[in-house]
Structures are given as C-alpha cells and as structure tokens.
Amino acid sequence: MKPQKIRQLDDATIGFIAAGEVVERPAQVVKELVENSLDAGSTSIVITVERGGFDRLTVEDNGSGIDHSDLTLALDRHATSKLRSKEDLASIVSLGFRGEALASIGMVSKLQISSKPAGEQGATIVMEDGEKSGVEPIGMAQGTVISVEHLFQNTPARLAFQRRPETETARIVDVVVDHALAHPECGFHLKTERRTLLNVPATDNMLDRLYDIMGAQATELVPLNQPIEDEDAPGQERWSGWISTPDITRGKGDDIHVLINHRPVAAGPFLQAIRRGYKTRLMQGRHPLAVVNLECPPDEVDVNVHPTKREVRLRHSWRVLERLERAIAHTLEAIPTEPDATGGIPG
C-alpha cells in the first residue's frame, strides 16, 4: 500500500474544522458573544433567542463598539484586540482572547455585526457560510448588535446531533445566569420570541443580584469567610462569595456557581472540596447552593486549555481547593442548623 500524499487544507476547510471546536451549540455562541460584550465594557446586554437559537439569536450591548475599519478584520480567524504577543497568554485578564469566535460563527451561519463607537458613524458587515460582504453604513445607537441566523444549516451533520430547541434555550439561560452572577455591574435581559426569561438590572450590590436571580432563597445564603490563619498562609488566592446553610439543598448541583477572577468555569473540579467543607452536614445525594469566586494572580491561571474556555488549570490547584474547603468549614462552624429528614428546604 502506497502512503497517502499530505496536502495543505484550504482556508474554508480549516475554518469549518475550527468552527466545530468553538461553536458546539447555540449556547456556546451566546457565551462567546456575551463575553465580547463584557470585554467591551457594556453595562446593558440584551439577548434574543428564537427556537433555541437555531433560527436566530441576537446580542445587543452598549459597549465601546468596533471601529468600522476593523469590522472586516474582526471576522478573520485569530484576529483580536485583546492580545499583542505570546507573552500576554501568561496573564490573561479578558474573557475572550483567542480571536476565533466570530470567524467560526460566520462559517456555520449568517452572521451580521453592526457597531458604533462613541462619536463615530455606525457600520455593518455580513458573513454567511464563510463569505464576507463589504462594510456598509448603518444608523444605530452606540454599542454593538450581532445577529446569528440559520445556525448549522450548512453543516447537517452537526445539526443532526443538536438537542431540542427547548433544551438549548434552558442551556442559554444557564450561560446568561453564570455571567450575570459574575458581573452584577451589567444588566442582562434574555428573551425569546414569546416571553422574557431573565431580566436583571445592573447593580453595585451583589446581594441584589443574588435576589434577582435566586429569589427569596438568596436571603438565606451566608457570606463565605476565610479562617484568620489563611490570611498569613502562602499564596495570594482568596475565596469569597455566598453559600447555603446545610438545611437548604438541591437534588442536583446546578446551583453551584464557581468563578475564577469573575470568569464562570465548570464547577466539577471543585465539587468534592465543597462537599468536604460541609463535612457530614449534607444528606446523601443533596447539594448546596453556592456562588463562590476565586481571586488570584492572572499568571497562576491557564485559561487557554480549550476553545470553550470553560476549563482552566490552576498552578496551585491543591492549595486552592484546600482553601475553599477550609473557608466553607469555617463559615459553617457558627451555624447550628441541621438538615431536615429529607435534606430539603424546610417550610
């Protein structure tokens, strides 16, 4: 058997391969666009979703916008305003940085970007199935509006493996809630073609944001406190946030939100440390409510692990997890409550 010749792939094929990693589902599109809005300093973000985002989704913000001369470049792969050199990868402070999202979304949909920086004219560009249009003027308020239509229609294999629109809408709610908890200084309005799913105003009081999202249950959460001895322990990692008392639990861990430098991350690697912090005070199969944020130097967090940026690596992961466990245990020491017979919420 003769060896197969190695060929250089064309740009379109490379783009579709990259899109397969970055754009897994409509909720991932919302996540990427919301992160761009937050990086632009937005204080108001409106997300509109039709049929789970498969037919259309729109993200509108009042951020700094994109200069009209950058709109074409913004749709190229690995074009970004957030990095200048490889050294910047060692200390990432923005939510986005890879410069892949817009180009990848434009490969598998009809993507339109309209933007107006302060004091400038608005401009718009369209990218459909990887083909870019020219930049045209448009009248609009300051900020950026991005619409995505017919997601995955040109990639039937990817579309065939997607969940039901209702399932995807629920996942989009989760994405927006995560970012709303991480950024109370920004207002979020999530709606479908039929109703509003989430509408929380900007606030400088995190307790207000917790109440807006969790309802009256938020008033039962207690602030996370670190033991005094941890203040003098090695390292600059510090946990803060709110946790539920042992008598307020859930059957699933969906209400455990973990942030690192105000970036939502997958809670999975932290769940065991959280449970250990509760010791024997959680009933089997029950999970607490928690919103916890780790503040640590950016150069001790590697967020360049996967294109979705949900997974991170911590330089001192063992120390971070032990600090979290100790902080929870210390906080609960002053709380005499015990779970009821079912481990559920009393009353």
HUMOQUI-V50157 format. One record per residue. N is the residue number from 0. RES is the residue in three letters. PSI is psi as a letter, one per 20 degrees, with the letter a starting at -180 (none if undefined). OMEGA is omega in degrees with one decimal (NA if undefined). NEAR is the number of other ideal C-beta (glycine too) atoms within 10 Angstrom. Layout:
N:RES:PSI:OMEGA:NEAR, N:RES:PSI:OMEGA:NEAR
//
This chain:
0:MET:p:179.2:3, 1:LYS:q:177.2:4, 2:PRO:q:177.3:5, 3:GLN:q:177.5:6, 4:LYS:q:176.2:5, 5:ILE:p:-178.7:5, 6:ARG:q:173.1:6, 7:GLN:p:179.2:7, 8:LEU:q:176.6:10, 9:ASP:r:-175.0:8, 10:ASP:h:-178.2:11, 11:ALA:g:179.5:12, 12:THR:g:177.2:10, 13:ILE:g:179.4:13, 14:GLY:g:179.3:21, 15:PHE:h:177.3:18, 16:ILE:g:179.2:12, 17:ALA:h:180.0:18, 18:ALA:h:179.2:25, 19:GLY:h:177.9:16, 20:GLU:g:-171.8:13, 21:VAL:h:-175.1:23, 22:VAL:n:-178.3:26, 23:GLU:h:-173.0:16, 24:ARG:r:179.7:21, 25:PRO:h:-179.9:28, 26:ALA:h:177.7:23, 27:GLN:h:175.8:23, 28:VAL:g:178.8:26, 29:VAL:g:-179.8:24, 30:LYS:g:-178.6:26, 31:GLU:g:-177.1:26, 32:LEU:h:177.9:27, 33:VAL:g:178.6:27, 34:GLU:h:175.8:20, 35:ASN:g:179.4:25, 36:SER:g:179.4:29, 37:LEU:h:176.9:23, 38:ASP:h:179.2:18, 39:ALA:j:176.9:20, 40:GLY:k:-177.2:13, 41:SER:q:173.2:26, 42:THR:j:176.8:16, 43:SER:p:178.9:16, 44:ILE:p:179.1:26, 45:VAL:p:-179.4:19, 46:ILE:p:178.1:25, 47:THR:p:-174.0:16, 48:VAL:p:175.4:26, 49:GLU:p:-179.8:16, 50:ARG:l:176.4:17, 51:GLY:j:-178.9:23, 52:GLY:i:-179.4:27, 53:PHE:h:178.4:22, 54:ASP:g:-177.4:16, 55:ARG:q:168.1:18, 56:LEU:q:-177.0:26, 57:THR:p:174.2:18, 58:VAL:p:-177.3:23, 59:GLU:p:-179.3:21, 60:ASP:r:178.0:26, 61:ASN:k:-177.1:19, 62:GLY:a:-172.9:21, 63:SER:i:176.7:17, 64:GLY:r:179.4:24, 65:ILE:p:177.8:24, 66:ASP:q:-175.8:15, 67:HIS:h:-179.6:20, 68:SER:i:179.7:9, 69:ASP:i:-173.5:16, 70:LEU:g:179.5:21, 71:THR:g:-179.8:15, 72:LEU:h:-178.9:13, 73:ALA:h:-178.7:21, 74:LEU:j:174.5:21, 75:ASP:q:178.2:16, 76:ARG:q:178.0:20, 77:HIS:k:170.9:10, 78:ALA:p:-174.9:14, 79:THR:q:175.5:21, 80:SER:j:-168.3:18, 81:LYS:i:176.7:15, 82:LEU:q:175.1:16, 83:ARG:h:-177.3:8, 84:SER:r:-179.5:6, 85:LYS:h:178.2:7, 86:GLU:h:179.5:8, 87:ASP:h:-180.0:14, 88:LEU:h:-178.5:14, 89:ALA:i:-177.1:11, 90:SER:m:-175.3:11, 91:ILE:p:179.7:21, 92:VAL:i:178.5:13, 93:SER:r:177.9:17, 94:LEU:g:175.4:23, 95:GLY:q:178.8:24, 96:PHE:i:-172.3:19, 97:ARG:h:-179.9:20, 98:GLY:k:-177.5:17, 99:GLU:h:-165.6:22, 100:ALA:g:-174.4:24, 101:LEU:g:179.0:25, 102:ALA:g:-179.0:22, 103:SER:g:178.2:26, 104:ILE:g:-179.7:24, 105:GLY:i:176.2:28, 106:MET:h:-171.7:27, 107:VAL:k:-179.3:25, 108:SER:a:165.1:28, 109:LYS:o:-174.7:19, 110:LEU:p:175.1:26, 111:GLN:p:176.8:19, 112:ILE:p:174.2:22, 113:SER:p:-174.3:22, 114:SER:q:179.5:27, 115:LYS:o:171.4:23, 116:PRO:r:179.9:19, 117:ALA:p:176.1:8, 118:GLY:j:-179.7:6, 119:GLU:r:176.1:12, 120:GLN:q:176.0:11, 121:GLY:q:179.0:20, 122:ALA:q:-177.7:22, 123:THR:q:177.7:20, 124:ILE:q:179.8:22, 125:VAL:p:171.6:19, 126:MET:p:-177.8:22, 127:GLU:o:-179.9:16, 128:ASP:k:176.0:17, 129:GLY:i:-179.1:18, 130:GLU:p:-178.4:11, 131:LYS:q:172.8:16, 132:SER:a:172.4:13, 133:GLY:r:178.2:9, 134:VAL:p:-178.9:16, 135:GLU:q:175.8:13, 136:PRO:q:178.8:11, 137:ILE:q:176.2:16, 138:GLY:p:-179.2:8, 139:MET:r:175.7:17, 140:ALA:r:178.0:10, 141:GLN:q:179.1:16, 142:GLY:b:-176.3:25, 143:THR:p:173.7:24, 144:VAL:p:178.5:19, 145:ILE:p:177.2:22, 146:SER:q:179.8:19, 147:VAL:p:-177.9:24, 148:GLU:q:172.9:17, 149:HIS:l:-177.8:15, 150:LEU:p:176.5:27, 151:PHE:j:-179.9:19, 152:GLN:h:178.4:15, 153:ASN:j:176.4:16, 154:THR:m:-174.7:17, 155:PRO:h:-179.6:8, 156:ALA:g:178.5:8, 157:ARG:g:-178.8:18, 158:LEU:h:-177.2:14, 159:ALA:h:-176.5:8, 160:PHE:j:179.9:9, 161:GLN:q:178.3:17, 162:ARG:r:176.4:14, 163:ARG:q:179.2:11, 164:PRO:h:179.7:17, 165:GLU:h:177.9:10, 166:THR:g:-178.6:13, 167:GLU:h:176.3:22, 168:THR:g:178.1:20, 169:ALA:h:178.8:14, 170:ARG:h:176.9:18, 171:ILE:h:175.9:27, 172:VAL:g:179.5:17, 173:ASP:g:-179.5:13, 174:VAL:g:-178.0:21, 175:VAL:h:177.5:23, 176:VAL:g:178.8:21, 177:ASP:g:-177.8:21, 178:HIS:h:176.3:22, 179:ALA:h:177.0:23, 180:LEU:h:-179.0:23, 181:ALA:h:-173.2:21, 182:HIS:m:-179.9:22, 183:PRO:i:-179.6:22, 184:GLU:i:-180.0:14, 185:CYS:p:174.6:24, 186:GLY:q:-179.4:20, 187:PHE:p:176.3:25, 188:HIS:o:179.9:17, 189:LEU:p:-178.5:24, 190:LYS:q:172.1:15, 191:THR:a:178.4:18, 192:GLU:i:-176.1:10, 193:ARG:h:-173.3:7, 194:ARG:r:174.9:6, 195:THR:p:-180.0:9, 196:LEU:h:-179.4:17, 197:LEU:p:178.2:16, 198:ASN:o:-176.8:12, 199:VAL:p:-180.0:20, 200:PRO:q:174.5:14, 201:ALA:q:-179.6:17, 202:THR:q:173.8:16, 203:ASP:j:179.4:8, 204:ASN:o:-177.2:9, 205:MET:h:178.3:18, 206:LEU:h:175.8:14, 207:ASP:g:179.7:15, 208:ARG:g:177.7:25, 209:LEU:g:-180.0:21, 210:TYR:g:-179.7:17, 211:ASP:h:-175.7:19, 212:ILE:g:-174.6:20, 213:MET:i:-178.9:19, 214:GLY:b:-175.6:9, 215:ALA:h:179.2:7, 216:GLN:h:-178.0:15, 217:ALA:h:-178.7:19, 218:THR:i:179.4:10, 219:GLU:i:179.1:15, 220:LEU:q:179.9:21, 221:VAL:q:180.0:14, 222:PRO:q:179.6:11, 223:LEU:p:-180.0:21, 224:ASN:p:177.2:17, 225:GLN:q:173.4:19, 226:PRO:q:-178.0:14, 227:ILE:h:-177.2:8, 228:GLU:h:178.3:9, 229:ASP:h:179.3:17, 230:GLU:h:-179.1:8, 231:ASP:j:-179.6:6, 232:ALA:q:179.0:13, 233:PRO:q:176.8:7, 234:GLY:q:-178.2:14, 235:GLN:j:-178.9:9, 236:GLU:p:178.9:23, 237:ARG:p:176.2:15, 238:TRP:q:173.0:21, 239:SER:r:177.4:16, 240:GLY:b:-177.0:22, 241:TRP:q:176.7:22, 242:ILE:q:178.1:25, 243:SER:q:172.6:26, 244:THR:r:-174.9:20, 245:PRO:i:179.8:22, 246:ASP:j:177.3:18, 247:ILE:o:-174.7:21, 248:THR:r:177.9:23, 249:ARG:q:176.6:16, 250:GLY:i:177.4:11, 251:LYS:r:179.9:9, 252:GLY:k:-175.1:16, 253:ASP:h:-178.0:12, 254:ASP:k:170.7:19, 255:ILE:o:-176.3:21, 256:HIS:p:-178.8:22, 257:VAL:p:178.6:24, 258:LEU:q:172.7:21, 259:ILE:o:-173.0:22, 260:ASN:l:177.9:19, 261:HIS:k:172.1:17, 262:ARG:p:176.3:23, 263:PRO:p:178.0:24, 264:VAL:r:178.0:22, 265:ALA:p:-175.6:12, 266:ALA:i:-173.4:19, 267:GLY:g:-177.4:12, 268:PRO:i:-175.4:16, 269:PHE:i:-172.0:21, 270:LEU:g:-179.2:15, 271:GLN:g:178.3:11, 272:ALA:h:178.3:19, 273:ILE:g:-180.0:22, 274:ARG:h:178.8:17, 275:ARG:h:177.8:15, 276:GLY:h:177.7:23, 277:TYR:i:178.7:22, 278:LYS:c:-175.7:12, 279:THR:j:-172.1:6, 280:ARG:j:173.7:18, 281:LEU:p:175.7:18, 282:MET:q:179.5:16, 283:GLN:p:178.0:5, 284:GLY:j:178.3:9, 285:ARG:q:-177.1:19, 286:HIS:q:179.3:21, 287:PRO:r:167.8:23, 288:LEU:p:-179.4:23, 289:ALA:q:168.5:24, 290:VAL:o:-175.0:25, 291:VAL:q:-178.6:21, 292:ASN:p:176.4:21, 293:LEU:p:172.2:24, 294:GLU:p:177.7:13, 295:CYS:r:179.9:20, 296:PRO:p:-178.4:12, 297:PRO:h:-178.4:14, 298:ASP:j:175.4:11, 299:GLU:j:179.2:21, 300:VAL:p:175.4:21, 301:ASP:o:179.1:15, 302:VAL:i:-179.2:22, 303:ASN:l:-177.5:14, 304:VAL:g:-175.7:11, 305:HIS:q:-179.2:11, 306:PRO:h:-179.3:19, 307:THR:i:176.9:14, 308:LYS:j:176.3:23, 309:ARG:h:180.0:17, 310:GLU:p:177.8:13, 311:VAL:r:172.6:20, 312:ARG:p:179.5:12, 313:LEU:p:-178.1:18, 314:ARG:h:-179.1:14, 315:HIS:m:-173.7:15, 316:SER:g:-179.0:14, 317:TRP:h:-179.1:9, 318:ARG:h:179.0:16, 319:VAL:g:-179.1:23, 320:LEU:h:177.7:18, 321:GLU:h:177.5:16, 322:ARG:g:179.9:22, 323:LEU:g:178.9:24, 324:GLU:g:-178.8:20, 325:ARG:h:-179.4:19, 326:ALA:g:179.0:23, 327:ILE:g:179.9:26, 328:ALA:g:179.6:15, 329:HIS:g:-179.6:17, 330:THR:g:-175.7:20, 331:LEU:i:179.5:22, 332:GLU:h:-177.3:10, 333:ALA:j:-176.0:8, 334:ILE:o:-174.4:13, 335:PRO:i:-173.6:8, 336:THR:q:176.1:14, 337:GLU:q:177.4:9, 338:PRO:q:177.7:19, 339:ASP:a:-171.7:14, 340:ALA:h:-178.3:7, 341:THR:i:-175.1:11, 342:GLY:j:-176.6:19, 343:GLY:a:-178.1:15, 344:ILE:p:-177.8:15, 345:PRO:q:176.9:10, 346:GLY:none:NA:5
//
